Amino acid sequence: MYTQVGIVGAGPAGLLLSRLLQLQGIDSIVLESRSREYVQERVRAGVLEQNTVDLLTDAGVGERMRQEGLVHHGIELRFQRRGYRIDFQELTGRSITIYAQAEVVKDLIDVRLATAGRIIFEAADASVHNLKGFQPTIRITQNGEPIEIQCDFIAGCDGFHGVCRPSIPDGVLTVYERTYPFAWLGILAEAPPSSDELVYSYHDRGFALLSMRTPQLSRLYLQCSPDEEIENWTDDRIWQELHTRLACADWSLTEGPVLQKGIAGMRSFVVEPMQYGRLFLAGDAAHIVPPTGAKGLNLAVADVRILAHAIAEFYRSGRHDLLDTYSATCLRRVWKVQRFSWWMTSMLHRFDSDNAFDQRRQLGELDYVTSSRAAAQSLAENYVGLPME
């Protein structure tokens, strides 16, 4: 079997890359180890930058997002029982859209299959070979039968635990990593959101976030220890802690049945370079950001936008300079986003090593961000998405 671009992973990065290539007349096959149902139901991020919204729209997969997505023109920072709005529209002229990653994946799968695009779900035992050669290969097993796919290029969009990054020889990649001493306990609740926009709350008991998925579903988070057992967090205990940490004058939190809950650790992670031979890494295969800045999905989209353009230019004109500089181009944005995500995380969370000075410093920084137009504008332009280069 042959394809121009073999794409490992049917998350938003791999699926969007296949769509962007298809619009340029470039053939690809998407390979996914999980079932279609699994990838469409994974609970992930739901905040889309303006850049992401625009690219999905241009790719012809924005209709349902336009109808069902919730457009937000700001966020609220809350501390010492007071809320302070960061007005994205006034500061940047741009906005964000709340639309769950699972819905993005559904839209991309639907358009891919409706246009005769190839996705192989439940592709077992995936491996990549001959990465420095003229024609690398991907090997899988489907229904017990071995399949080898010859490609011009391979896109590793298979996430942090995928097979592509570990297939690069030892000594090629440099890893930059930070593990945070806390986690997020997240719930999905059948309750109308208690705010029209996201609320980021600093509290002496730890960080809390009020988010949403739809006008009927709230998504809420609490900072907790990474070794917490979810069984120890009853619904009543979660709601009590949310009431405490999100408390604000003349405001109340709406409760409802908890549909899902779980605990996720937090880390920052980058590998350099994001390419080896004819293998190109994108999304979580190359970098992870803490979720505080809502950047994971958006950074993956930025990667595949750059990669799709470079591949299209290669087939159009024979130029390979954009492919050669793919990693360097992506990493400029990656490190800016890592800085912003780390800064948001450090400003809003309680660290076990903090003393009274550190806590007062955090409050001073929150006071500065919410009282200085320059500081608020810096936060806003990073949150809605830096310009594409």
Secondary structure, 3 states (H helix, E strand, C coil): CEEEEEEECCCHHHHHHHHHHHHCCCCEEEECCCCHHHHHHCCCCCEECHHHHHHHHHCCCCHHHHHHCEEECEEEEEECCEEEEEEHHHHHCCCEEECCHHHHHHHHHHHHHHCCCEEECCCEEEEEECCCCCCCEEEEEECCEEEEEEEEEEEECCCCCCCCHHHCCCCCCEEEEEEEEEEEEEEEECCCCCCCCCEEEECCCCCEEEEEEECCEEEEEEEECCCCCHHHCCHHHHHHHHHHHCCCCCCCCCCCCEEEEEEEEEEEEEEECCEECCEEECHHHCEECCHHHCCHHHHHHHHHHHHHHHHHHHHHHCCCHHHHCHHHHHHHHHHHHHHHHHHHHHHHCCCCCCCHHHHHHHHHHHHHHHHCHHHHHHHHHHHHCCCCC
